[in-house]
Amino acid sequence: MDKAKPRPAEPPPATSEQIRDAFEALTPIEVARLAKYARWRLRAFGSRQLSRDADEFVTDALISLLDGRRTWQPQKIPFYVCFKGIIKSQTYNLRTKGPEDAFDKLKSLRNKDDTDTAEPLDRRASRTFQDPERELEWAQIERLIKERFADDDEAALMLEARLEGKTPTEIREALGLTQQQYETIVKRVRRAIANILEGSQP
Amino acid sequence: MTSKKDAALRALYEEIAESIAEAPDADIVEECKVEGGSVEQVADHMRDVLRSAWKGFQQKSLREARETYQRTASALRTAAIRLPDTAAERRQLLAGVLSRRPEVGSAINMHFRDFDQMSDEDVETCLQQFAQLGLLPTDDGHEG
């Protein structure tokens, strides 16, 4: 019987100086991309984001790396990839483990009369969201579909399907789009939503 | 929030976040411009946030280390070391520690050459250091 090969030693995690040198070495495009990524990830977080702005969110991510709750092994992955991953998992943690807020306490009361499927979208939105900011965003995106994308069927259909809970794969298949065509639509949608949500950046 | 609407909105924003991560550089440049800034401005701000977080963490770590050191030093200084009243009892206590901890005895022998030749003052100094290292038995008989 073969002896089990000894596991190679884990490369050491980065020191705080290495972490500093790594974020200083990122290109402006990479840093800007991370900033935007963090902003959208935080926006996805919804009502709980109210206790964090984008700067605090990024600060939390870096601190988790410095205090050892997260680790970066420079020999394994680039800092950019690691930090993006931390931002992503941070939103996941906030969503799944975050403290309940005042809106959550009202949720059970609202659910009792949630006649979700029988009402027009606008009225449904106002009943099912606990966060007024989210309600507004929902209404703005619906208006976007009707007005801005009135002449852009693909973007309108994609956005409608997304709001209905369809996945990107389902939408691609339903609309007969290639991955590249779909990504082009996402880009149009991203710019349009960024435009309407301007001024309410997280 | 668990409503279907919230989940749909969240999924949409998460998809947009991932699309940003994959977008060509030119798109990032263009979108920064559309938002009324530049890549450099967005990057400078983000880098300042990271620098500030890094510096804050270093200062906090240093402050905590300094506080820990001061607490420990203070505890050592103020620790009440109760040694036996007579020189003979103190010498007996030292002999007891050395017999329980031969490795300490070796170190003492290296330093003083001959245990029997240690002055009463040396014995007392040794015991005080042992007390700070927790090598002296406590009232309940354990090393403390």
Interface residues (C-beta under 8 A of the other chain):
Chain A: S16 I19 R20 F23 E24 L26 P28 I29 V31 A32 R33 L34 A35 K36 Y37 W40 R41 R43 A44 F45 G46 S47 R48 D55 V58 T59 L62 I63 L66 D67 K84 K88 R95 F103 D104 K107 D114 D116 R124 A125 T128 F129 Q130 D131 R134 E137 W138 I141 L159 R162 L163 E164 G165 T167 P168 E183 V186 K187 V189 R190 R191 I193 A194 N195 E198
Chain B: M1 T2 S3 K4 K5 D6 A7 A8 L9 R10 A11 L12 Y13 E14 E15 I16 A17 S19 I20 A21 E22 A23 D25 D27 I28 V29 E31 C32 V34 E35 V39 E40 V42 A43 D44 H45 M46 R47 V49 L50 R51 S52 A53 W54 F57 Q58
